[in-house]
């Protein structure tokens, strides 16, 4: 999902170019060949043909247009040979005609760049660039540099979005009287950023705050580009079947902070369709690394839980608070962030929020290539916090479970005990918790009572691809500590079984081995934005076998194992099921059920 591109032509402004078979005299071409060379006219039609330029759809409007005709150097761009100005055929028709140089033989090929909505229609700069390379033209037509913290980037009906396209997927063309350019997709020169609190409404770019206790007061874009590139760098885009994709950002120089105040925010809840940013390479390493204060980031100002004090939160361009999937900022994309929860007040100043490690705010994000009103295709977010056995975030498997005692945490096995025929099925937790341990559980006996950690590890192991919930569970009364079992109700199990988080509903209480796996790797989890650190003692689903147990006590226990997450200990312990301890839920990644065979 990283940097995925969606080829959806309906999401781009389109132009269809059809040949008008007309030969005329060459005029006003200061760097053309001899005067008797033939030229041809092209008719260009916008997708929103028939709409006027003062409508609300500035994102797709075409106000002016030109075609840059480059000599082809093999399959690459050569030098600029000719500029064909787009002349509107009829007022508000969205149709244009332009003149191009006709090829003199089959070796005389051209690559055609289409530019729309150049500022004030001033394409004269290109007439002065005959014989220049694509790279030189690209650098010469950067936007004007913005300055001043309040000088935000805006587009209007009078100046709609500058757009870029290439004809015939950028393949070299022989320009003849009978050719047809077919369909050309135009991409906007900038990206858009939307951010809201709560839940995004499915029908439009609005949010419903719900119970998230934050009133948004401002949005700041730190290290935002001062200018943007009308044309992308030559090797930073590709095209196939008429669909133009932007693969890498085009560098455009200096940066500044832009501030979007309360007039840009609707109902203290969201800022939508108002923030535009240039492309940017975000210098990614880790989210919080040596480039943390050098990369572009969003700073949200707001008032937490009814406070009158404004504090600030940092949001980086990652897909969500727990993922390591990061974004660069590419033109013609929408980056939409949803603040899902806020745990406490933020930093006292925007600068402190920018330079410090993100805290107290969880978010999700999606990316859309191209944007148009009421039509969206989003890239699904990677949500949650993951541990992979001896891999991603789960490198550590050695657990000191008591003073002077340690063991390697095993990976989940494909058998139970010594019987390879009985499956080890975590989903039988609920039956085990209320039944005697006997081989009559559907799917095979799955549990046991453990007198020691070593005994537990001889039977069970951590699921090798484990997902951990971001927060501790609380019951309906808001209690952070609950009983393992209340009468015949499996209280701890039920809280996880009822959890619906990040689009999943198959959460469960962890086994002892899994809780240990979380403990020894908690530093990796806590480094992920939005993960609430574990502290205190947590229940697991593994039950304790008391010393000198009777037959009944060997089948059913009044005690269960737990793990103390105090940093200096982290030891295993057993507690009566009526005690109140904390709970953190887990789930296994169903598509990665690889087990240990020993």
N, C-alpha and C positions, 0 to 999 in steps of 0.2 A: 503494500500500500504506500510505500514511500515514493513520493513524487510520481504517483500514477497520473496518467492523462486520459481523459475521456473524449473520444472522437465522436462528438455529437454536433453535427453541422447546424442543427436548429438553435444551438446555444451561441452561435457566432453571428455577427453581422455578415451577410453574404452579398457578393456581387456576381452577376452573371454577365459575361462579356460575349457579345455576338457581333460578327463582322458585318459592317456596312460596306458593300462592295463599291467603293468610290475611290478613284485615283485623282489626286489634285496636285497642284504645285506646292513645293516646299516653301514654307514661310517662317521667318523669325526663328531660325535654327542656327545659333551662333557657333555650334561645333559639330555640324553635320557634314556629310560628304558633299559632292558636287550638286549644284542646284537642280540638275535634271534627275536626281534620284527620286524614285517613287516613294510616296508615303501612303499610309492607309488609315482609315478612321475606324474607331471602335465605339460601339455603343455599350454603356455600362448601366446596369440596373441594380438598385439596392434591394435587400430583402424586404425592407419596410417601404417599398415603393408606394407612392401615393400619400405618405404621411408628410406633414409639414415639419420644418426644422424647429419650430417653437413648441413642439409637443413635449410630453414628459419623458419620452424615451430617448434621452440624450446618450444612453449607453449604446444604442444601435443606429443612431441617426448618422447620415452621411451628408455633410454640408459642402465639402469640396474634395477634389480628388485629382491625383496625377499618377502617371505610370513612368517609372524610371527604367529605361532600356539599357541594360548592361551587355557588353560583348560577353559571349560565353568563352571561358578558358577551359576547354574540356567540359567537365561537369561542374566546374567552379565558376564563381563570378569573375569576370574580367574587369574592364574599365567602363565607366559611365559613357554612353554614346549619345543618348537622346533623352529628352524629357517630353512626355506627351501630356499636355494639360487636359484635365477633364472639364468639358463645358456642358452645363446642364441643357438638355434639349428643350425642355419646357419647364416653366416655374413649378417648383414643388413636385416634379414628376419623379425625382430620384433617379433619372436616367441621364447619362452623360455620354459625350463623344470625345474621343482623343485621337491624336495622330501619332503613328509610329513609323519608323523607317522600315521599308521593305527590304528583305534579304536579297542580295544580288546573285547568290548561288547556294548550293546545298551545304557549303562549308561556312556560310555566313549566318551564325546562330546567335540567339540572344536569350538572356534570362530577364524576366520581367518582374519588377517590384511595384506593388500598388501601395500608395500612401493616401490616406484620407484624413481630413480635418486638421491639416497643418495649421498652426495658429494664424488666424486672420487670412487664411488662404494664400499666404506669402510663400510661394514655391520658387521665388526668384533665386534663392540660395543655390538651387540645383543647376540653374543655367550657368552658374559660374564654376561648376565642378566637372566640366567635360574632361574626360581622360583620367579622372580620379578612380581609385579602386573602391570596391564596396566598403572596406574598412575605413578609408578616408572619408567617404560620404557619410557613413554611419557616425563617425566621431564628430563631423562638422554639423550635424543636425540634431544635437542634443537639445533638450528643452532649456529655457532660460533658468538661471539658478534662483531658487527661492531664498529668502533671508528673513530673519525675524521669527520669534517663537510663535506668533499668531498667524503667520503666513501659511495657512493650510492649503493643501492641493485640492482644487475644486473644478468641476466642469459644469457647464450650463448649456441651455439650448443654443445660445449665441456661440459658444465654443464647446461643442460636444467632444467626445473622447477621440484623440488621435488614434488611428488604426493602421495596421500593416498587413500586407498579404503578398503572396507570390503566385504567379500563374503556372498552371500545369505541374504542380508539385515541385517547382524549381528546375524542371528539366529544360535543357537548352532547346530553343524553338527556332524553326525557320519561319520568318514572318512573311506570309503570303496573302494574296487578296482573298483566298478562300478558307483560311484557317478559322478555327473557333476556339476561343480561350476556355470555353466551358464554364465551370463553377469555380470561383475563387473565394476562400474563406479569409476574412479580415479579423485580426486579433487586436485587442486594445493595448495601448502602450503602457498601461499601469495595472496594478492589482487593486482589489478592494478588500477592506477588512470590516467585518461586522462583529459586534460583541454584545451579548445579552446575558441576563441573569435568570436562572430558573429552568424553564423548558421552552424550546423553540416551537412555535405554532407551525403546524405542517403546511398550512395554506399560504403563508406569506413570510416575509422577513421580519416577524415580530416575536416577542418572547412573553411568556407568562411567568412572573416572578415566583408565584407560589409562596412557599414558606422560607425561602432563602433570605436571611436577615441582613441584606445590604442594599442601601440606596446609592445608585451610581451618580456621582457628581461631575466627573470629568474622565476623559480618556487622553492619555499622552502616548505618542509614539516616539520613543527614544532611538537615536541614531538613524532617523529617517533620512532618506536621500534628499538632497537639495534639488535634484533635477532627474529627469528620466530620459530614456533613449527612444526616439521615434522609430528607429530601426533596431532590431536585435542584432547582436554580434553574429557574423555569418555562420559560425559553427554551433550556435546555440538554439537552432530550430531545425525541424524536419517536417516533411509533409508526405502524406500518403493518401491516395484516393480523394484528393481535394481537401483533406483535413490537415490543418496546420497545427503543429504541436510545438510548444516552447519547452526546451529541454534543460536549459541552464540560464541563470540570470545574467543580464548585461551590466557590467560595472559603469557607474556614471559619476563617480567623484564623491564630493564631501557630504557630510550629514549634519543634521540639526534636530532639535526636539520640536515636535508640532503638538499643539494643545487643542483639544476639542472640548469646549466647555458645555455648560448645561443646555445651551440652545441646540446642540447636536444630539441631545439625549432625550428619549421619549419616556415620560413618566418615571424617571429615576431607574428605568429597567433595561433599556437597550439603546445602542447607537448603531443604526443600520442604514446602508446605502449612502453613507456620507463621508467615509474615510477612504482615501485613495493613496496608495504608496507606490514608489518606484520599485523596480526589481532590486533584489539584494541577495548577496551571498552571505550567509550568517555565520561563516567561520566555525562550523560545528565541530566540537569534540564531545565533551559531556555537557549536560545542561548547565552545570555550575562548574566552570573551569576557568582557565586563565584568560579566555576571551569573553567571559561572562559580561564584563562591562565595556566590551567593544562591539557587541552585536545588537542589532535592532531588536527591541522588545516592546510590548504593550505595558503601560502602567495605568491601572484603573484606580481612580480616586473615588472613595465612597464613605458613607457613614454606616458603621456596623451596629445592628441591633438597636436602632433608635437613638444612638449617640449623636450629639451635636458636633463631635470632633471628626474631622475628615482625616482618614488614613489611606494608605496606598498599598497596592498589591501588584506584583509583577506576573505577567503571563508571557511565556516564551512560545515561539512558533514550533510547538510539538503537537502531536495529534491528541494528547490528553495528558493528565497529570502523572500517569504511571508509565507511559510508553517511552521507549528510546527512539521511536520513529520521529525524525525531525524534518522540518520543512525549510527549504529556501523559498524566497519570495519570487514568483514568476509572473510576468505580465499576463493579463487576461484571465487570472484566477481570482476566485473569491475565497478568503480565509475567514471562516466563521467559527467563533469561540462562544461556548456556552458555560457560564459560571454555574456549576451544579450545587456547590455548597461552600459556605464560608464559616470557618470555625471560630474566628476571633478577629479583633481589630488588626489592621495591617501595620506597616511601618509609618513613622511619624511624618516623613517627607517622601516625595517622589524620588528624589535622588538616592535616599537610603534604600527604598524598595528596589531601585534599579541595580544598585551595587551589591546588594545583599542576596542571600539565598532565598528563593521564593518560599512563602509560608502562608498558612491559614486559608488557602483558597484552592478548591478543586475545580477543574474544568475539563470539558471535552472539546474536540475540534473536528471539522471536516473541511475538505478542500474541493472546490468546484472549478473546473477548467471552462472558462467562459461564463457569462452570466446574462440572463434575460429575465424580465419580470414574469413571475408565476410559473417558471419552468426551471427545474433544478435536477441535477444528478449529482449525488454526493459520494465521496469516497468514505467507506465505513471506517470509523475510528477503531484503533486498537485500544481497548479499555482494560484496566486492571493491572495487577502487580504479579509478576511471574517469577517462579523459581524452577530452573532446570537442573536436575541432579548432575553435579560436577560440571555444570555449564553455566548458561546465562543466569547471573545473580545467585547461583547455587553452587558456587565453587567449594564451599566448606561443608564437610561431612563428618568432621570429628567433634564429638560432643563430650564435654566434661560434665557428667550427670550427677556427680557427687564429689565430695572432697577426696582427691586422690584417685578418682575412678573415671575412666573415659572409654568410649566405644565409638566405632565407625557406624554412622547411621546407615542402615541398609536401604537399598532400593526395593520397591514393592516386588514381591515374588509372584510367580505364576502358580504357586501351590500353597497349601495351608499346613503348617507343621511339617510332617514327613509324608503326608498323603498328597501325591501329585494329581490326584483325580478330582479333588474338591476345589473349585474356583475360589479365589480370594476376592470377594465382592464387597466393596465398601458400602454399597447401597443397602445392605441388610442391617445397617446400624440400628434402625428403630426397633426392629424385631428383637435384636440381641439385647437391647437395653431393658426390655420388659419380659424376656423369656429366659428360661434356664438354658444354659449352653448345652445343646444336644444336637445331633446330626439330623434334625428334622426341619431346619430352617431352609426355606426355598432357595435353591441354588447352592446348597451345601453349607456346612458349618463354617462360620466366618469369624467367630470371636473366641476369646478365651479370657481367663483371669490371670494376671501376671504378678508374681511375687517380687520380681526384680526387673530392672531395665534390660538386663541381658536376656531374661526369659521372654520379654516382650519383643525384643529385636530378633529372637530366633523364629518368631512367628510372622511378624508384620514388618512392613517397610514403607518408606515414604513414596507416594506416587511420584514418578520421575519428572512429570511436567505439571507443576502445581501452581494454581492461581490463588492468591491471598486477598481477602477483602481489605479495603483501605482503612476501615475504622473498626473499633470495638463495637460489639452489639450492646444495645440497651433494650430493656423490656418495655411493655406498654406504659409502665409507670415512670419510665426514665431511669430505672436503676441500671448502673453499669456493672453490678455484680449480681449474679443469680445463682440459684441452686442447680446442681446437675439434674436432680430429680425432685419433684414435688408430689408426694403421694405416688400415684401411678402415671403422672404426667412427666414426660421427659423434657423438662424445661429448657435445658441447654441445647438439646437436639432440635427442639421445635423452633427456637430462635433462628438457627441457621437454615432449617428446612423451609422456613417462611420468608427468608431473605430473597429479595429480587434486586440485584445490583448489577449495573453495567450491562443490562440486557440478558442476564442469566438468572435462572431460578433453580439451579441444581446445587446450591451451596450446602455444605454439611459441616459437622464438627470434625476437627482433625484428629487423627490417631496420634498416639504418643510419639511415634517416629516422625510424623509430619510436623508436630509442634516443635520437636527438637530441631528439625531441619530449618524451620522458620527462625528459631532462636539463633542458631549459629550463623545465619545469613541475614540477620535483621539489619545490619549496617548497609547492605546493598539495597534492601527495600526502603529504608528510611532516606536514602539518597535520592529516591524518586519523588518528584514533586507531588504533594498531596497525600502521601502515605503517613498516617498517624502513627507515631512511634508506639511500640508495645511497652507497657510498664505494669508491674504487678504480677499476679499469678493467674494462669489461664487453665481452664478445663480442657481436657481432651476426651475422646470417646473410649479410650482404653481403660479397663477396670482393674482394680487391685485385688489380689488374693491375699487375705490376712494370714498371719502365721497360724500354724496348727489348725487349719480350716477344717470344719466339718464337711460332710458330703454336700449338704445344702449350700454351705459357704463356697464350696468349690464350683458350684453351678451358678450361684447368684451372689453378688457382692453388694454391700452397702457403702463401698468405697470406690473411688476412681482416681486415676493418675492426673497430675497437673504439672506444669512447668513454671518455675519462678523466672520472670524475665528481668530480674534485678541484674544490672550489668556485671556486678562483681561475683555473682553466683551462677544463675541460670540452671539451678539444680532441679532434678525431678523430685516430686513429693507426692504423697497420697493423702486424700481428704475424704471425709464423709460426704456423701452425695447431698446432704442437706446444708452443707456450707455454701457460702456465696463467693464465687470467684468470677473473673472476667472471661469473655469469650471472643475469639477471633475466628472467623469462618474461612473455609477453603473450598475449592472445587478442582476437579481434575480436568485437563484439556482432553476432551473426548477423542480428538483426532490424533492424539499422540500417546496411545496406551501401550507403551513399550515397557516390558517387565524384565526383571532379573530372573535368570534360570537357575540360580543357586542361592 
